[in-house]
Amino acid sequence: MPKHREVRTLAWSATEMFDLVADVRRYGEFLPWVQGMRVGPPQALPDGKTVLVADMVVGFRMIREKFTSRVTLDRPAHVHVDYLDGPMKYLFNDWTFRDRPGGGCEIDFAVDFQFRNRAFEALAGMFFTEAFEKMVAAFVARAEALYGPRG
């Protein structure tokens, strides 16, 4: 079961990075392997957070799977993803954003998941590090495209 946590300092503000990550509808435009997204209407919670349900179709070589998740947005500090349906046993995903005193922000990203299918699990284990690095690079490239290069 792959698990990863990474803390990174980036040149953009916490609000900018939150907005980029929270814009789930646009993931198909820049994330590798995302072949389609469907996002339900956002629902405001009494505590000020927003929740939406997202279906993501992911494809890699001969494999194509749909994942359904509940995304909780606590602007501008936190994005939490709860897995609802698809080929996983479970999936937890958290993003935390903190502005840094000298500019830019610190992002704390954690993901933990396990596939139901052992073959998928083995495949995920083989490609996890490479896939994760490509995903992080895609978010950084998207920030540069949206907000301009910094640093």
C-alpha positions, 0 to 999 in steps of 0.5 A: 500500500503506497503512502507518501508525504512531502513538504515543499516550499514554493514561490507562490502564495498559499491562496494561489496554490490552494486555488490551483489544487481546489480547481478539481474541474481543471485537472484533466488539462494538466495532470498526467493520466487524467482522462476526464473529470466530472465535478458535482455542484459545490455545497457550503457547510455550516463551518465555512468549508465547501464540499464537492463530489468528483469523478476522475477517470484515470488511464495508464497504458491498458488500464482505465479506472474511475474514482469517485471522491469527496473533496472538502475545501477549507480555503485557503489552508486545507484540501482533504480528499475522501475516497468514495468509490472505485478500484481502491480499498481506501484513499486518503489525500491531504494538502495543507498550505501555509504562507511563509514570512519571506513570501511563497508558501509551504505545502504539506501533501500526504497520500495513502491508498491501497487497491483492492486488486493485487495486480493493480497494487503491484503495478502501483508499487512499481510506478508510484515514485515516478507517478508521484514525481510527475504529478508534483511537477504537473502542479508546479508547471500549472502554477507557473502557467497560471501565476508566472514563474517565480524564484 
